[in-house]
Amino acid sequence: MKTVKIAGVPEHFNLPWHLCIENGEFEAENIDLQWTNVPEGTGKMCQMLRDGETDLAVILTEGILKDISAGNPSKIVQIYVQSPLIWGIHVAAKSDFKTLKDLKNKKVAISRVGSGSQLMAYVNANEQGWKTDDLEFEIVNTIDGAVDALTNEKADYFMWERFMTKPLVDKGVFRRIDDCPTPWPSFIIAVREEFLKKNSKVVEKILEIINSTTTDFKEIPEIDKKLSELFNQKAEDIKEWLKLTQWSQKNLTEKSFNKIQNQLFDLGIIDKKSIFVETVKAL
């Protein structure tokens, strides 16, 4: 049995991994795939890849590309979710903020430095024509930390995946002011370079197994009910999310890679560009 550590956020996008593990599909190929939920998100997973705490990560595209450009020696082996991630822009339900304009020069709650919640605040500011240098951040670690920060006015708004945050909107904890979809694919699969060099066939097999599940994931009988129960979501929200979500079984092309990097560079999220052949590995 080959032990492989993998990390990802505890969100509905990753249910296919849990189904494969529960069904013993990795085990059948002599792979002991050990999943770690990382509610802190991409910034934390970048650190885990650097520190060897995980071998693989299902991670936000912009976050890992930023960290690779800053020296993280991980490689991208596949796009996991092709569709954009829809970030909801949330405020405390009782706050006076009503429109996006009201959030100019206000403090943003972020899970940690380098996280999607921080990087997307730059994307949103840029789209609104705000100076990105003026953005102020409050580190809150998790969504629970964001609830505390917004409720107690330590921060003014928080960007997080719209559907995962919807239960807090339904409960009247947060109010969603607007959405900000990523201008690139949501999630990619990254692998520690050292692990990939020694175990490329194992990684190839892992991708083969997960891809066969994501290809038909939407066709699984009553999958919407399962998702709804597991993630405390309303049935109609899950149905909409399933309609909008498109998993991928392909790797990043050089054209897409360059386009995403150029966008990140123009936004000031990265200050130097990585080389495609050194970053993206075909298996």
BALUMGU-850411 format. One record per residue (C-alpha): residue in three letters; x negated, y, z negated. Coordinates in steps of 0.25 Angstrom, whole numbers. Layout:
N
ALA,X,Y,Z;
...
This chain:
283
MET,0,0,0;
LYS,-5,14,4;
THR,-1,25,-6;
VAL,2,38,1;
LYS,7,50,-7;
ILE,16,60,0;
ALA,23,73,-5;
GLY,35,81,-1;
VAL,46,90,-6;
PRO,58,83,-13;
GLU,67,87,-2;
HIS,77,81,8;
PHE,67,82,20;
ASN,59,71,13;
LEU,70,61,10;
PRO,65,52,22;
TRP,52,49,14;
HIS,59,45,2;
LEU,68,36,10;
CYS,56,29,17;
ILE,49,27,3;
GLU,62,21,-3;
ASN,64,12,9;
GLY,50,7,7;
GLU,46,11,21;
PHE,32,16,17;
GLU,30,4,8;
ALA,33,-6,20;
GLU,21,0,26;
ASN,12,-1,14;
ILE,13,14,11;
ASP,16,18,-3;
LEU,21,32,0;
GLN,22,40,-13;
TRP,31,53,-12;
THR,29,65,-21;
ASN,40,75,-21;
VAL,34,89,-22;
PRO,45,100,-25;
GLU,34,111,-25;
GLY,33,109,-10;
THR,23,111,0;
GLY,12,120,-7;
LYS,11,108,-18;
MET,10,97,-7;
CYS,-1,105,0;
GLN,-9,104,-13;
MET,-5,90,-15;
LEU,-11,87,-1;
ARG,-24,94,-4;
ASP,-25,87,-18;
GLY,-23,73,-12;
GLU,-10,72,-21;
THR,-2,68,-8;
ASP,-6,62,5;
LEU,6,67,13;
ALA,15,78,11;
VAL,28,82,18;
ILE,26,97,18;
LEU,30,110,24;
THR,24,113,37;
GLU,20,128,33;
GLY,14,124,20;
ILE,5,113,24;
LEU,0,120,36;
LYS,-3,132,27;
ASP,-11,123,18;
ILE,-18,116,29;
SER,-23,129,34;
ALA,-28,132,20;
GLY,-36,119,19;
ASN,-27,108,16;
PRO,-33,96,23;
SER,-19,89,26;
LYS,-14,85,40;
ILE,0,86,46;
VAL,4,73,52;
GLN,19,76,55;
ILE,31,85,55;
TYR,41,80,45;
VAL,52,89,47;
GLN,53,97,60;
SER,65,106,57;
PRO,62,119,49;
LEU,63,120,34;
ILE,74,129,31;
TRP,70,138,19;
GLY,81,144,11;
ILE,78,158,5;
HIS,84,157,-9;
VAL,86,167,-20;
ALA,92,166,-34;
ALA,107,165,-32;
LYS,110,177,-41;
SER,99,186,-35;
ASP,102,198,-27;
PHE,95,194,-15;
LYS,105,193,-3;
THR,97,193,10;
LEU,83,190,14;
LYS,80,205,15;
ASP,82,205,0;
LEU,70,196,-2;
LYS,59,205,4;
ASN,48,207,-6;
LYS,54,197,-16;
LYS,47,186,-23;
VAL,47,172,-17;
ALA,48,159,-25;
ILE,39,149,-19;
SER,35,135,-23;
ARG,20,137,-22;
VAL,10,144,-14;
GLY,9,138,0;
SER,23,132,-1;
GLY,34,133,9;
SER,42,142,0;
GLN,30,152,1;
LEU,27,150,16;
MET,41,152,20;
ALA,43,164,12;
TYR,32,170,21;
VAL,40,165,33;
ASN,52,171,28;
ALA,46,184,25;
ASN,39,185,39;
GLU,53,182,45;
GLN,59,194,37;
GLY,48,203,41;
TRP,43,204,27;
LYS,28,206,23;
THR,23,192,19;
ASP,12,198,10;
ASP,23,204,1;
LEU,29,190,-2;
GLU,28,187,-17;
PHE,29,173,-23;
GLU,33,166,-35;
ILE,28,151,-36;
VAL,40,142,-41;
ASN,35,128,-38;
THR,48,121,-35;
ILE,63,125,-32;
ASP,66,124,-47;
GLY,55,135,-49;
ALA,62,143,-38;
VAL,75,142,-45;
ASP,69,148,-58;
ALA,61,159,-50;
LEU,73,164,-43;
THR,83,163,-54;
ASN,73,170,-64;
GLU,69,180,-53;
LYS,54,176,-53;
ALA,56,175,-38;
ASP,67,180,-28;
TYR,68,170,-17;
PHE,64,156,-14;
MET,63,148,-1;
TRP,65,133,-1;
GLU,71,123,8;
ARG,86,127,10;
PHE,93,114,8;
MET,85,110,-4;
THR,88,123,-10;
LYS,103,123,-7;
PRO,107,116,-20;
LEU,101,128,-28;
VAL,109,137,-18;
ASP,122,129,-20;
LYS,120,129,-35;
GLY,119,145,-35;
VAL,104,145,-40;
PHE,99,150,-26;
ARG,105,158,-15;
ARG,100,156,-1;
ILE,98,169,6;
ASP,92,164,20;
ASP,84,152,27;
CYS,70,152,32;
PRO,67,140,41;
THR,53,137,44;
PRO,48,140,58;
TRP,41,126,58;
PRO,44,111,54;
SER,47,109,40;
PHE,39,98,35;
ILE,26,91,39;
ILE,19,79,34;
ALA,5,82,30;
VAL,-6,72,25;
ARG,-19,74,18;
GLU,-30,73,28;
GLU,-39,63,19;
PHE,-27,54,18;
LEU,-23,55,33;
LYS,-37,51,37;
LYS,-37,38,29;
ASN,-22,35,31;
SER,-17,40,44;
LYS,-10,26,47;
VAL,-3,27,34;
VAL,2,41,37;
GLU,6,37,51;
LYS,14,26,45;
ILE,21,35,35;
LEU,25,45,46;
GLU,30,33,54;
ILE,39,29,42;
ILE,44,43,38;
ASN,47,46,53;
SER,56,34,55;
THR,64,39,43;
THR,65,54,47;
THR,69,50,61;
ASP,82,44,57;
PHE,83,51,43;
LYS,96,59,47;
GLU,103,46,52;
ILE,101,39,38;
PRO,115,36,33;
GLU,120,46,23;
ILE,106,52,22;
ASP,114,66,20;
LYS,120,60,7;
LYS,107,55,2;
LEU,100,68,4;
SER,112,76,-2;
GLU,111,68,-15;
LEU,96,67,-16;
PHE,94,82,-14;
ASN,107,88,-20;
GLN,112,94,-7;
LYS,126,96,-2;
ALA,129,86,10;
GLU,131,98,20;
ASP,118,104,16;
ILE,111,90,19;
LYS,118,88,32;
GLU,113,102,37;
TRP,99,99,32;
LEU,99,86,39;
LYS,104,93,52;
LEU,93,103,51;
THR,81,94,47;
GLN,73,87,58;
TRP,62,77,54;
SER,50,75,63;
GLN,42,63,66;
LYS,31,72,74;
ASN,19,79,71;
LEU,16,94,73;
THR,12,98,87;
GLU,0,107,89;
LYS,10,117,95;
SER,19,117,82;
PHE,7,117,73;
ASN,1,130,79;
LYS,15,136,80;
ILE,17,134,65;
GLN,3,138,61;
ASN,4,151,69;
GLN,17,154,62;
LEU,11,152,48;
PHE,-1,160,52;
ASP,7,172,57;
LEU,15,171,44;
GLY,2,172,36;
ILE,5,158,30;
ILE,-8,153,35;
ASP,-21,161,38;
LYS,-28,151,47;
LYS,-23,140,56;
SER,-26,125,56;
ILE,-30,117,68;
PHE,-19,108,73;
VAL,-28,95,75;
GLU,-33,97,61;
THR,-20,98,55;
VAL,-10,89,62;
LYS,-13,75,63;
ALA,-6,65,73;
LEU,-5,51,68;
